[in-house]
Amino acid sequence: MKAITFEAFGTADVLTLSDVATPDVRPADLLVRVYAAGVNRADLTHRKGGYGRPNFGDSTIMGLEIAGEVIGIGDEVVGYQVGDRVMGVVGGGAYAEIARIDYRMAMPIPAQLDYVHAAAIPEVFVTAHEAMLHLARLKAGDSVLIHAAAGGVGSAAVQLACATGATVYATTEGSKLARVEYLGADVVIDYKTQDFADVIADKTQGRGVDVIIDFVGEPYFARNIASLANGGRLIQVGILGGGGQVALKLEDILYRHQQIIGTVMKSRSQPEKHSMIRRFRQHWLERFDHNGTLEPVVDRTFPLSRAADAHRRMESSENVGKIILTLQPNDLL
């Protein structure tokens, strides 16, 4: 089968379309013919050597989410059969014609969705639900600040927060303000020309917000803490601005009853990942229907053979929503 491989860590130029062996099917696996695969920031980290090894989980082939058709089933699989359309999160191996997925990490594709839009759901919407609804316990009437709101997880989080009935504050750059407003944000902040902490203080009359979802890290940390209400929860989902060292006054956390929680799906145990998929599926999957409130946001598609261009698009930070690789026959040439 065809897949994207690389011989050494480096820039997007290291990615190559190659012939590789089809993965074996283990007892709890579905074997899936992949028609679309999501591109994630973790893929860039993988390619650059940020995980310290060429594989992280199931495969030396990169890629964490797929949408496709089941072509094989392991002996322990329950609830799926050959021919089913599925989407889900894999432990590597998505950038390939055929991938294996633990059936507990898979979900049926809603009938009205094509494979491209289905591939824009699993990683980002599951991550957004876990961070904002499960860990931060966001509920109707709460307020939330979502950073990097035009990205994959950010755009999913805005929609989930809006559907929950929260007041949504969101940061993005000026060219993407209208798109984030369309997704449901009540107040959109241009982080290049506005200080989000000042905006939050003004809009909330100094109270702050109940929840902050942050992907940036150290450059935002102090302002995030200042922007939290008493009892507020900061959920750290990424460190795009760098990990570094942060300083805080423990008195602020103690006397204002604040919480700081980190979450990364990739390093969770398999049972924990199963639970994350189950929670999202039970709460939201049916909302991706014709009259639903949720919309997979696709920025651009690239054929698998142009995976390097897809990575460059993500590195440019110009995308709004998900970047998707397609794997129709002509896309493999």
Secondary structure by P-SEA (a helix, b strand, c coil): cbbbbbccccccccccccccccccccccbbbbbccbbbbcaaaaaaaaccccccccccccbbbcccccccccccccccccccccccccccccccccccccccccccccccccccaaaaaaccaaaaaaaaaccccccccccbbbbbcccccaaaaaaaaaaaaaccbbbbbbcccaaaaaaaaccccccccccccaaaaaaaaaccccccbbbbcccccaaaaaaaacccbbbbbbccccccccbbbbccccccccbbbbbbbbcccccaaaaaaaaaaaaacccccccccccccccccccccccaaaaaaaaaaacccccbbbbbbcccccc
